[in-house]
């Protein structure tokens, strides 16, 4: 992420032509205000916006681009919808139609991987809110229904009932088993979904094999809906255009040529394209925001060389089966790895006291707490301010509202954790306990608690993930 911090908004009209063509840095993108409305969006402006977003994406990491684009994607101004659609395609994700408040509860992925930074941040907001409000007890397997009731009050949109139930499951899993437990849960879900999708494609393929060919009688009557087996809408549109063009010129016979004679991609602009497809390929790339390879259009055209829509669908299903088979194998291997890491984490519950060196908080199960306490312990040690905890904070302020210079000094070292007043107070109370009782006593007390919880956690693990 760029270290540049912009205090003021950056207007679209204030950008230079070079910036509009090649994009801007992450900080500028996050501060952008698009002072153009829908009625002012000419075709040239839309082309500029496409170039701008693709240039910005190329100039930064995917994580930064997604994060800095979030402000635009969450805007509710109707005039920004065309711009949002362009940014949405550049990001490569779909906007949630059922977002509640500032959170999008929909989530596809494996635990909290880098491509899902937005959900991770929003999940963290909900999790931390429960901690700050002293409602962490709700994230216990026995409190599942109470947690759902709490989330329904937080997100009062009945259409989100499935997403709220899933969010509750994730919060409980994360609280009990940490990141590895959540990954196991998510991987098991995606494995099951992939198995269902794979079986569905196989069933469709078997049923299709029994049907008669479905011939295209007249090319000009071919509709976009006839090509619904092609999932990508942009590719579908250009398959239709290409087929109709070739048919109108009596050039469908060229589709009998080997694929590499029709089109061959050579890294960038050095494509080898059949003369009858050159204009179509050029138009495809000029209109494509994401630079999709034209070879997919050609593959689908070859499937239509006999003017049989059944053959196209069979080929699409074969590709779908191939992709889902690969995905299922990948997910199963990832699940096995996640299960191993979770089992290792559960084994830590029985680890002996002297295993944990001073400052090693891995005997705790909550990754957020481990990170906060570890950073605080390190900062206080480096600043040599442990004696600060000899003094109890004022009763009317506590650590939450105390403006003591040493506390502010410690807080400055912990800016990376983005503390709220509540989490800062929680962290300082932990440091105070360590200072007053000693590291060994604190670890021993926590391990005793772990021994008490181990039976429940292992039982939940066996039922849910075994």
C-alpha positions in Angstrom: 0.0 0.0 0.0 1.3 3.5 -0.8 2.5 5.6 2.1 0.9 8.7 0.5 -2.1 9.9 2.6 -4.4 12.3 0.8 -6.5 14.6 3.1 -8.7 15.9 0.3 -10.8 14.3 -2.4 -9.4 14.0 -5.9 -11.8 15.0 -8.7 -12.0 13.0 -11.9 -11.9 16.2 -13.9 -8.7 17.2 -12.2 -6.7 14.2 -13.4 -4.3 14.6 -16.3 -4.9 12.8 -19.6 -2.0 10.5 -18.7 -3.6 9.6 -15.4 -6.9 8.9 -17.1 -5.2 6.7 -19.6 -2.8 4.8 -17.3 -4.3 5.0 -13.8 -3.2 6.4 -10.5 -1.5 5.2 -7.2 -3.5 3.4 -4.5 -3.9 6.5 -2.2 -5.2 8.6 -5.0 -7.6 6.0 -6.2 -9.1 5.7 -2.6 -9.6 9.5 -2.6 -11.3 9.7 -6.0 -14.6 11.6 -6.5 -16.2 10.9 -9.8 -17.7 14.4 -10.6 -19.5 13.1 -13.7 -23.0 11.8 -13.8 -24.8 9.2 -16.0 -26.0 11.8 -18.5 -22.5 13.0 -19.1 -21.0 9.6 -19.8 -20.2 9.7 -23.4 -18.6 6.7 -25.2 -15.2 8.4 -25.1 -15.6 9.0 -21.3 -16.5 5.4 -20.8 -13.4 4.3 -22.7 -11.3 6.6 -20.6 -12.8 5.1 -17.4 -12.0 1.6 -18.6 -8.4 2.5 -19.4 -8.2 4.3 -16.0 -9.3 1.4 -13.9 -7.3 -1.2 -15.8 -4.2 1.1 -15.6 -4.8 1.6 -11.9 -5.1 -2.2 -11.4 -1.9 -2.8 -13.3 -0.1 -0.2 -11.2 -0.8 -1.8 -7.8 -1.4 -5.1 -6.2 -4.8 -6.8 -6.5 -5.3 -6.4 -2.7 -4.6 -2.6 -2.9 -6.8 -2.2 -6.0 -9.7 -4.0 -4.4 -9.4 -2.2 -1.1 -9.1 1.3 -2.6 -12.0 0.6 -5.0 -14.3 -0.4 -2.2 -15.4 3.2 -1.5 -16.7 3.6 -5.0 -18.4 0.2 -5.0 -20.2 0.9 -1.8 -21.6 4.3 -2.9 -25.4 4.6 -3.3 -25.5 7.5 -5.7 -27.5 6.1 -8.8 -25.5 8.3 -11.2 -22.4 6.3 -10.3 -23.9 3.0 -11.3 -22.3 2.9 -14.8 -18.9 3.7 -13.3 -19.4 1.1 -10.6 -20.1 -1.5 -13.3 -16.8 -0.7 -15.0 -14.9 -0.9 -11.8 -16.7 -4.0 -10.8 -15.5 -5.8 -14.0 -12.0 -4.6 -13.5 -11.9 -5.9 -10.0 -13.4 -9.2 -11.1 -16.0 -9.5 -8.3 -19.8 -9.1 -8.2 -21.5 -6.5 -6.1 -23.8 -8.0 -3.5 -27.4 -7.2 -4.2 -28.4 -7.9 -0.6 -25.8 -6.0 1.3 -26.8 -5.0 4.8 -25.5 -1.7 6.1 -21.9 -1.3 5.4 -21.2 -5.0 5.4 -21.5 -7.5 2.6 -22.2 -10.9 4.2 -21.7 -12.9 1.0 -18.4 -14.7 0.9 -16.8 -17.2 -1.4 -13.4 -18.4 -0.5 -11.2 -20.4 1.8 -10.9 -18.8 5.2 -9.4 -15.4 4.8 -7.1 -15.5 1.8 -5.6 -12.3 0.3 -8.2 -11.9 -2.5 -10.9 -11.5 0.2 -9.5 -8.6 2.1 -12.8 -6.7 2.1 -14.7 -9.5 3.7 -11.9 -10.1 6.2 -12.1 -6.4 7.3 -15.9 -6.4 7.6 -15.9 -9.8 9.4 -13.3 -8.3 11.7 -15.6 -5.3 12.4 -18.4 -7.6 13.5 -16.0 -9.8 15.6 -14.4 -6.8 17.3 -17.8 -5.2 18.0 -18.8 -8.4 19.8 -15.6 -8.2 21.8 -15.9 -4.4 22.5 -19.5 -4.8 23.7 -18.6 -7.7 26.0 -20.7 -10.1 23.9 -17.9 -12.5 23.1 -19.8 -15.2 25.1 -22.3 -15.3 22.2 -19.5 -16.9 20.0 -19.9 -20.2 21.8 -21.3 -23.3 20.1 -24.1 -23.5 22.8 -25.1 -19.9 22.0 -25.6 -20.3 18.3 -29.3 -19.3 18.3 -28.6 -16.2 20.5 -25.8 -15.1 18.2 -28.1 -15.4 15.2 -30.7 -13.2 17.0 -28.0 -10.7 17.7 -26.9 -10.6 14.0 -30.4 -10.2 12.9 -30.7 -7.1 14.9 -27.4 -5.9 13.5 -28.5 -6.7 9.9 -32.3 -6.3 9.8 -32.7 -7.6 6.3 -34.7 -10.8 6.1 -33.3 -11.6 2.7 -29.9 -12.1 4.4 -31.1 -15.0 6.6 -28.8 -17.6 4.9 -25.8 -15.2 5.0 -26.5 -14.4 8.7 -26.6 -18.0 9.6 -23.3 -18.6 7.7 -21.7 -15.5 9.4 -22.7 -16.9 12.8 -21.1 -20.2 12.0 -17.9 -18.5 10.9 -17.8 -16.4 14.1 -18.2 -19.4 16.3 -15.7 -21.4 14.4 -13.1 -18.7 14.3 -13.6 -18.0 18.1 -13.2 -21.6 19.0 -10.6 -22.8 16.5 -9.0 -19.7 15.0 -8.0 -19.2 11.4 -7.2 -22.9 10.8 -10.6 -24.0 12.1 -12.3 -21.5 9.8 -10.3 -22.7 6.8 -11.4 -26.3 7.5 -15.0 -25.2 7.7 -14.8 -23.2 4.5 -12.9 -25.9 2.6 -15.4 -28.5 3.6 -18.2 -26.3 2.3 -16.4 -25.6 -1.0 -15.6 -29.3 -1.5 -19.2 -30.2 -1.1 -20.4 -27.4 -3.4 -17.8 -28.5 -6.0 -18.9 -32.1 -5.8 -22.5 -31.0 -6.4 -21.5 -28.8 -9.3 -19.4 -31.6 -10.9 -22.2 -34.2 -10.5 -24.7 -31.7 -12.0 -22.5 -31.2 -15.1 -22.0 -35.0 -15.5 -25.8 -35.5 -15.3 -26.4 -32.8 -17.8 -23.8 -34.3 -20.2 -25.4 -37.8 -19.9 -28.9 -36.4 -20.5 -27.7 -34.3 -23.5 -26.0 -37.3 -25.2 -29.5 -38.9 -25.6 -30.9 -35.9 -27.4 -31.0 -35.3 -31.1 -28.8 -32.6 -32.7 -30.2 -29.1 -32.5 -29.5 -27.5 -35.8 -29.1 -23.8 -36.5 -31.5 -23.3 -39.5 -30.7 -19.7 -40.2 -27.8 -17.8 -38.8 -29.5 -14.4 -38.7 -32.2 -16.0 -36.4 -29.6 -17.2 -33.9 -30.2 -15.5 -30.6 -27.9 -14.8 -27.7 -30.1 -17.0 -25.4 -29.3 -19.9 -27.7 -25.7 -19.7 -26.5 -26.5 -19.7 -22.7 -24.1 -22.6 -22.2 -21.3 -20.1 -22.7 -21.0 -18.6 -19.2 -19.1 -15.4 -20.0 -21.5 -12.8 -21.4 -18.8 -10.9 -23.3 -17.5 -14.1 -25.0 -21.1 -15.2 -25.8 -21.8 -11.9 -27.5 -18.7 -12.2 -29.8 -19.4 -15.8 -30.6 -22.8 -14.7 -31.9 -21.4 -11.8 -33.9 -18.6 -13.9 -35.4 -20.9 -16.8 -36.4 -23.4 -14.5 -38.0 -20.7 -12.6 -39.9 -19.1 -15.8 -41.2 -22.5 -17.3 -42.2 -23.5 -14.1 -44.0 -20.2 -14.4 -46.1 -20.5 -18.1 -46.6 -17.3 -18.6 -44.7 -18.4 -21.1 -42.1 -16.2 -23.7 -43.8 -13.1 -22.1 -42.4 -14.1 -23.5 -39.0 -13.0 -26.9 -40.2 -9.4 -25.6 -40.2 -7.1 -26.6 -37.3 -7.5 -24.2 -34.4 -4.0 -22.8 -34.6 -4.7 -21.7 -38.2 -7.7 -19.8 -37.1 -6.2 -18.1 -34.1 -3.0 -18.5 -32.1 -2.0 -16.2 -29.1 1.6 -15.2 -28.9 2.0 -13.2 -25.7 0.6 -9.7 -26.3 0.0 -8.2 -29.8 1.7 -10.9 -31.9 -1.4 -13.0 -32.5 -1.8 -15.2 -35.6 -5.3 -14.7 -36.8 -7.2 -16.0 -39.9 -8.0 -13.1 -42.3 -11.7 -13.7 -41.9 -11.4 -13.2 -38.1 -8.9 -10.3 -37.9 -11.6 -7.6 -37.8 -13.6 -9.5 -35.3 -10.6 -10.1 -33.0 -9.6 -6.5 -33.2 -13.0 -5.4 -32.2 -13.1 -7.9 -29.4 -9.8 -6.5 -27.9 -10.8 -2.9 -28.4 -14.0 -3.4 -26.4 -12.6 -5.8 -23.8 -11.6 -4.2 -20.5 -9.8 -7.3 -19.1 -7.9 -8.3 -22.2 -9.5 -11.7 -22.4 -7.8 -14.1 -24.9 -9.8 -14.4 -28.1 -9.1 -18.1 -28.3 -12.2 -18.9 -26.2 -14.4 -17.3 -28.9 -12.6 -19.4 -31.5 -13.0 -22.6 -29.5 -16.8 -22.1 -29.3 -17.0 -21.2 -33.0 -15.2 -24.5 -33.8 -17.9 -26.3 -31.8 -20.5 -24.7 -34.1 -18.8 -25.7 -37.3 -21.6 -28.2 -38.0 -24.3 -25.6 -37.0 -25.2 -27.9 -34.1 -26.1 -26.2 -30.8 -26.0 -29.6 -29.1 -22.3 -30.0 -29.9 -21.6 -26.5 -28.5 -23.3 -27.4 -25.2 -21.5 -30.8 -25.0 -18.2 -29.1 -25.4 -19.0 -26.5 -22.8 -20.1 -29.2 -20.4 -16.9 -31.2 -21.1 -14.9 -28.1 -20.2 -17.0 -27.5 -17.1 -16.4 -31.1 -15.9 -12.7 -30.7 -16.5 -12.5 -27.5 -14.5 -14.7 -28.8 -11.6 -12.6 -32.0 -11.5 -9.4 -30.0 -11.1 -11.0 -27.7 -8.6 -12.3 -30.6 -6.5 -8.8 -32.2 -6.4 -7.3 -28.8 -5.4 -9.9 -28.3 -2.7 -9.5 -31.7 -1.2 -5.7 -31.2 -0.9 -6.2 -27.8 0.7 -8.8 -29.3 3.1 -6.3 -32.1 4.1 -3.7 -29.4 4.8 -6.1 -27.3 6.8 -7.2 -30.2 8.9 -3.7 -31.1 9.8 -3.0 -27.5 10.9 -6.1 -27.5 13.0 -5.3 -30.8 14.7 -1.8 -29.3 15.5 -3.6 -26.3 17.0 -5.8 -28.5 19.2 -2.8 -30.4 20.4 -1.4 -27.1 21.7 -4.2 -27.1 24.3 -2.2 -29.8 26.1 1.2 -28.1 25.7 3.1 -27.6 28.9 3.7 -24.2 30.5 7.5 -24.1 30.0 7.0 -24.5 26.2 6.0 -20.8 25.9 8.8 -18.3 26.0 8.0 -14.8 27.4 6.0 -12.9 24.8 4.7 -16.0 23.0 0.9 -15.9 23.3 0.2 -18.9 21.0 -1.4 -20.7 23.9 -4.5 -18.5 23.1 -6.9 -19.6 20.3 -7.9 -16.2 19.1 -5.6 -14.9 16.3 -6.7 -11.2 16.8 -5.9 -11.4 20.6 -2.6 -13.1 19.9 -1.5 -10.4 17.5 -2.6 -7.5 19.8 -0.9 -8.9 22.9 2.3 -9.9 21.1 2.7 -6.5 19.6 2.0 -4.8 22.9 4.4 -7.0 24.9 7.1 -6.3 22.3 6.5 -2.6 22.3 6.5 -2.2 26.1 9.7 -4.2 26.4 11.5 -2.2 23.7 10.2 1.1 25.3 11.2 -0.2 28.8 7.9 1.0 30.2 6.8 -2.0 32.3 7.1 0.1 35.5 4.1 2.2 34.1 1.8 -0.7 35.2 2.8 -0.2 38.9 0.2 2.6 38.9 -3.5 1.9 38.6 -5.3 4.1 36.1 -7.9 6.6 37.5 -11.2 5.1 38.3 -13.1 7.6 36.2 -11.2 6.9 33.1 -9.5 3.5 33.3 -7.1 2.6 30.5 -9.9 3.4 28.0 -9.9 7.2 28.5 -6.6 7.9 30.3 -4.4 10.4 28.6 -1.2 9.5 30.4 1.9 10.3 28.2 3.3 6.8 28.6 0.0 5.2 27.5 0.0 7.5 24.5 3.6 6.6 23.7 2.7 2.9 23.9 -0.4 3.5 21.7 1.7 5.2 19.0 3.8 2.0 18.7 0.6 -0.1 18.2 -1.0 1.9 15.4 -0.6 -1.2 13.1 -3.4 -2.9 15.2 -5.9 -0.1 14.6 -7.1 -0.2 18.2 -10.4 1.0 19.4 -10.5 2.5 22.9 -12.0 -0.8 24.1 -9.4 -3.1 22.5 -6.6 -0.8 23.8 -7.9 -1.0 27.3 -8.3 -4.8 27.0 -4.7 -5.1 25.9 -3.4 -2.9 28.7 -5.2 -4.9 31.3 -3.5 -8.0 30.0 -0.1 -6.3 30.2 -0.9 -5.1 33.7 -1.8 -8.7 34.8 1.5 -10.0 33.3 3.5 -7.3 35.1 1.7 -7.9 38.5 1.5 -11.7 38.4 4.5 -12.7 36.2 4.6 -14.4 32.9 4.7 -18.0 34.3 1.6 -17.5 36.4 -0.5 -16.1 33.6 0.5 -18.9 31.2 -0.3 -21.5 33.9 -3.7 -20.0 34.5 -4.5 -19.9 30.8 -3.4 -23.5 30.3 -5.6 -24.6 33.1 -8.5 -22.9 31.4 -7.5 -24.6 28.2 -7.6 -28.0 30.0 -11.2 -27.2 31.0 -12.1 -26.2 27.5 -10.3 -29.0 25.7 -13.0 -31.6 26.2 -15.7 -29.3 24.8 -13.6 -28.1 21.8 -12.5 -31.6 20.8 -16.1 -32.8 21.1 -17.3 -30.0 18.8 -14.4 -30.7 16.4 -15.3 -34.4 16.2 -19.0 -33.6 15.5 -18.4 -30.7 13.0 -15.1 -31.5 11.3 -14.2 -35.1 12.0 
